Amino acid sequence: DELYGGFGHNTFENEQDGSIDKLFFKSDQFAYNYIYDQAGNNPNGRKVDIIKGLDAFDEIIMQGVVTSQLTFAAVENFVTPSGQISGIGIFADGFIECIFTGNNLNINQVSSMTSGIPA
């Protein structure tokens, strides 16, 4: 499956389905947003995307940044429009873009399955 998230706060339900999935995210901070006619729309992380579950062989692709701009860290009780979320944060140049909330993957696994592509 290929799943695409637009700009804003998207939620990807559990994709632990045994098939190879590719999840595409647009960086709200770095990708040009035609609705707002600019980039830089996520300085406080309020538009963070949520991934509820993945298989270890799935792929996460962040549009608007290159892979070297991505970092990963545990986040606890991060405030989002849908409540407080804990999990593995995916950051682009220090701005949180996505949180993986599944409990079957660790930071190294999420890091190895994530790449960036310029927009």
N, C-alpha and C positions, 0 to 999 in steps of 0.2 A: 504494500500500500504506500502511496505518497500522500502525506497530509500537509496542508499549507495553512499557516496562521498569518493573518494580515496584521496590520498595525493594531496595537492595543492589547488588552488583557485577554488572552486566549487560554482555553483549557483543553488539553489533550487527554482524553480518558485513557484508561489502562489499555496499552497496546501489547500486553504479554499474550501473544496469540500464536507463536510458533512460526510466523512468516516474517520476512524481512520488511521492515517498515522504514520509510524515510520521512522525517519530520522537518519541514522547512519553516524557519522563523524569520521575520524581518526585525532587524534591530531598531527598536523605537528610538534609540539614542543616536545611531549613526546612519541608518538608511534614510534616504530622502522620502519623506511622506508627502504624497501629492495632495492629500486632504488638507494638511496644515501648511503646505508649500514650504516645508523646511525639514531639516533633521533636528535632533536635540529635543525630542518630545518625551524623554524618560529620565530626567535628571534625578528624581527621587525614587525611582523604581515602582511607581504606582501602576505602570502598564506591564508589569512582569507577567510572563507567560508561565503556565503550570503544566507539567507533564506528570501524570499520575502513575504510569508504569510503562516499562519497556523491556524487551528481550535484550540480552547482552550483545546480539549481533545487529541490532537496529542502528540507524544513523540519525544524528541530529545535525542539521545544517543551518548556520546562522548567516542570513543575508545582510550585507552591509559592512562586514568586518572581515579581516583575514584571520586565519587560524592563530597566528602569533599574538593577536590581541585578546584571545580568550584565556580566562583563568577560571578556576573552580574552587569552591570553599563551602563548608557546611554553613547553613543559615538556620537560625532558631527564631521562631515566632515572628517572621517577617510580615509586616502588615500589608495586605493586599486588598483590593476592592471586595474580594470574596472571603475575607477573614485572615487570621494569622496562619502562616504556612511555615513549615520546617522541612528541610531537605538539603539537597546539593544545589547550590547556586551556580549558575553559569553567568560569568561576568565578561563584558567587552570593555576593555580599557578601564576597569574599575566600576563600571555601571552594571547593575544587575539586570539581566535580560530574561532569565528563565530560572525556574526552580523545579528540579526533579524530586518528586515526593515519594516515589516508590521505594520499597525497602529491600529490593533484590539486587541492587547495584551499588558499588562503592564509588568514591570520587575518581579513582584511577580508571575504572571502567567507563564512567560517563565522559571523562576527559578523552579517552582513546576513541570513543565513538562520535565525537563532536568535531566539526570543522567549520571554518568560516569561508564565505565567498563574497568578494566585493559586489556591491549593488550596481 
